[in-house]
C-alpha cells in the first residue's frame, strides 16, 4: 500500500491518516537503519523523528523514480551520515581543545543496544560494531544496508548515488576488511 500512487497522492495532499500509517509502517526500519550507523539509541530516536519531519515537509518532491521505501532509506541514511560527520567534527575540535588545555565535555560512550541483538551476543555485537567503525563510511553504510536491512545492490546504489558495480566493490572490500579486523580482535 505505501508504494501505491493513491497513497503517495494522499501524502502529498497532507492527509494525516496516511502519514500516520506511513510512520507506523516505517518507524522501526528507519530507527534500526539509523541505529546501525550512530550506535546511540537516543540519537537514533531523535534522528528518526527528524527523518519523518523531513518526509512530511518534502513529500511534494518525491518524483516516484524509485520506490517510496528507497526514498525513505535514503533520507534516513543521509541524516545518519550528517550526524556522524558532525560528531567527528566535534571530536576533532575537542581533541584540539584538550591539546591546548581547554576543558571539554566527556564524549558519550556508545550504548550498543540494538533491538535485534540477544543478550548472549551483546559482547560479539560490540566487537562487530567497533570493527564496522574501522571501515570507510561508504563501506560501512553499504554493508549495513545490504547485510542487515536486506536491500538489493541496486537499491543501495540508488540510495548512495553509486553504480551497482561500485556497491559490489564496496561490499567486497568491506568483507575483506572486516575479516582482517575481526581476525585481529579474536586472535590477539
N, C-alpha and C positions, 0 to 999 in steps of 0.2 A: 504493500500500500504506500509506504513513504516515497517510492520512486515513481508513482503514478502521476501523470500530468495533472489530473484533477487535484490531487493532494498538494502538489507543488504550487498550483494556481491559488488554492486556498491559503497557503502560507504567504504567497506574495500579496494577497489581499489583506493580510494581517489577522487572519482567523485564529483566535486564541485557542480554541479547542484543538485545531490541527497542530498548532505549535506545541501545546501541552503533550499531545500524542507523540510528536517528534522527539521532545525531550525525554519522555518515558522510554521511547524506543532506543535512543542512542546515548543516554547519560552514562551508562555503565561502560560502554565501548569507549566513549570519549575519555572518561576518567581513567580507565585502565591504560589507554594509549599514552596519555599524558604522564601517568604514574610511572610507566616504564622508562620514560625519559628523565623525569625530575627526581624520582625516587623519594619524594616527600609527599605524604598523603595530604597534608594541609595545603600545600602549594597546588597539588593536582585538583583539589576541590575548588580552590579559587579560580584556577585556570579553566576548569570545566565550566564554571559559571560565565567566565569571560567568553568562552567559545560560543555558548548559546546566545549570549547577548549579541555577539558579532553575527551569528547566523540570523537572528531576528532582524537586526538592522540591515544586513547585507543580502537577504534572500532575493531582493529585486535584481541583484547582479548575477544570480545563478542562471547560466545560459543553457543548461541541460546537455553540455558537451560530454559530460561524464555522469555516472550515477550520482545521486544525491549523497549517498553514503561516502563515496570517494571524495566529494567536495567537503563533507564534514570532517573526514580524516585529515584532509589537507589543512583545514583551519586549525584543528587540534595539534597537528604536527608543527605548524608554523608558530602557534602560541607557545608550545613547549620549548621549541628551539630558541625563540626570542627570550623566554625566561632564562634558559640555560646560558645564553650569551651575556645577559645582564648580570647573572650570578658570577660568571667567570670574570667579568669586568670588575665587579665589586671585590672579588677575591684578590685581583691584581692590585687594586687601589689599597686594600687593607694590608697586603704584603708590603707595598711601598711605604705605607704609614708606619708599619712596625719597624722597617729598616731605619727610618729616620726618628723613631722614638715616639710617635704619636699613638696614643691608646686607641684600640679599635674594639668593637664588639666581637665576642666569640662567635665563630661561624656555626650555623646549625649543623648538627650531626644528622646524616640521613637516617630516617626511620624505615628501614627496608620492609615495612609492612606492605603486603600485597594480598588482596583477597584470594588469589589462586594459589598461594604458597602454603602448604601444610606445615604445621609446627615442626615436625621432624626434618623437614627440608629447609628450614629457615637459614641454617648455617651455610648450606650449599648455595642458597639463593644470594646470601651476602657476598660470597666468593664470586658468583656469576655476575652480580651487579657491579662489583668492583672491576672484574675483567672487562665487562662491557664499557666501562668508563675509560679504558685504555684504547678503545677503538676510535677511529676518526668519527666525527659527528655523522657523516653520511653513512659509514658502515654500520654504526650502532642503530641509527633510525631504520635503515633498510632491513637490517637483521630483525629488529623488534617487530616491524610491521608485517614481515613475511612469516617469520618463525612463530611469533607469539599471537599476532592478530589473524594470521591465516590469509592475508591478502595475496593476490597474484602479483607476479613481477610487473605485469602491465599496469595494474592499479597503483603499485608503489612508484612506478615510473611517472605516472600522471601526477601523483601527489608531490613527488620530489623534483618534477620537471626534468627528468632524465630519460634516456632511452632504455628499453628493456635490456639491451646488451650491457649497458653500463651498470644497471642494477644487478645483473648476473655477476659482473666483475666485483661489485661491492660485496655481494654475499660470499663469493669465493674467498676474497681477501679477509673478510670478517671471520669466516670459519677457520681459515689458516691462523689468523692472529689469535683467536680465542683458544684454539687448540694449543698453541705455544704458551699463551699466558696461563691457561689452566694447568698445563703440564708443569710449569714452574711452581704454581701455587700448591699443587698436591705432591710434588716430588722434591721439595726443598729440604 
